[in-house]
Amino acid sequence: QTMESPKYELVIEAKDMGGMDVGLTGTATATILIVDKNDHAPEFTKKEFQATVKEGVTGVIVNLTVGDRDDPTTGAWRAVYSIINGNPGQSFEIHTNPQTNEGMLSVVKPLDYEISAFHTLLIKVENEEPLIPDIAYGPSSTATVQITVEDVNEGPVFHPNPMTVTKQENIPIGSVVLTVNATDPDTLQHQTIRYSVYKDPAGWLEINPTNGTIGTTAVLDRESPFVQNNVYTALFLAIDSGNPPATGTGTLHITLEDVNDNVPSLYPTLAKVCDDAKDLKVVVLGASDKDLHPNTDPFKFELSKQSGPEKLWKINKLNNTHAQVILLQNLKKANYNIPISVTDSGKPPLTNTTELRLQVCTCKKSKMDCSATDALHISLTLILLSLLSLFCKSF
């Protein structure tokens, strides 16, 4: 039986001499605590609850209310809820609100309107403590929850995502790279999809807005700083015709195959030597190429034709990437330009001719003087002789 208070106080009076007025009296207080037993099953306040939720959303969608006549401070009152039917995909969970004893029904896996627009759950409520033997849970300890899923305009989805394709660099402008495929999850709305470029770091690509064909608007370059590990990445949008429109993003990875489109470069381009040097090995030259094998080394080093009756220097290959310039005799103090050609191993090969500036300097007491006064003096003499010749001819 439910009592207003679980605690009672009784005042007990005792008299001697048979209770006569002339006797003495004593009193004592007895406190009686009534311990509640779980003799009332929790009952839902109604047999059916309603809830509405948008597809793709998670969180609490409805609070289920129960009544229980047991002591609210005990496990005989506290409710434990469970979903006993209608949750095969484990999309729903229910937990007890410790303050109100209500059952908080939540969506934990987003629902899809296109798969099912309605869900019916059967919920059971029990107490934390078991009922006493002669009490049982009845039909009022179960309730039905009717859930309506609202349609939401979802963005189109690219298939696959990311998309990958392999192309040679330097393919002609206007070449087709790939035709993308995006579909709209809102199959019941019969929407149309248009495409656009979202991120194209190098500005190389365009996309047909209706059929999704991606083409080139510039020359693809594997050696571009926008290419990482031979892969160029661009992003595209698929936008549906909903109100408001919804957008999906697709990633395209283009793996660029190397073409021999870079000439080798030579370094260093300046060397210094003493006019009385005993070691006539002037400089070690290296070559590099931005392309990949087999379009790089081994490199071929050659001297362009030397002017004059005698050869002043030669070049010896050291390995696949380096060569050495050697003087064949000591030279007078001046600046010399030595044209050197380097050829890579591509098919067809590419050649680059670079002038090595050789400064022949006077060296005294470990001090190198490379001022080109001699060369300047020679040049001035030639100019004066030319002017004198013209002057003589005019007379």
Secondary structure, 3 states (H helix, E strand, C coil): CCCCCCEEEEEEEEECHHHCCCCCEEEEEEEEECCCCCCCCCEECCCEEEEEEECCCCEEEEEECEECCCCCCCCCCCEEEEEEECCCCCCEEEEECCCCCCEEEEECCCCCCCCCCEEEEEEEEEECCCCCCCCCCCHHHEEEEEEEEECCCCCCEECCCCEEEEEECCCCCCCEEEECCEECCCCCCCCCEEEEEEECCCCCEEECCCCCEEEECCCCCCCCCCCECCEEEEEEEEEECCCCCCEEEEEEEEEEECCCCCCCEEECCEEEEECCCCCCEEEEEEEECCCCCCCCCCCEEEECCCCCCCCCEEEEECCCCEEEEEECCCCCCEEEEEEEEEECCCCCCCEEEEEEEEEEEEEECCEEECCCHHHHHHHHHHHHHHHHHHHHHHC
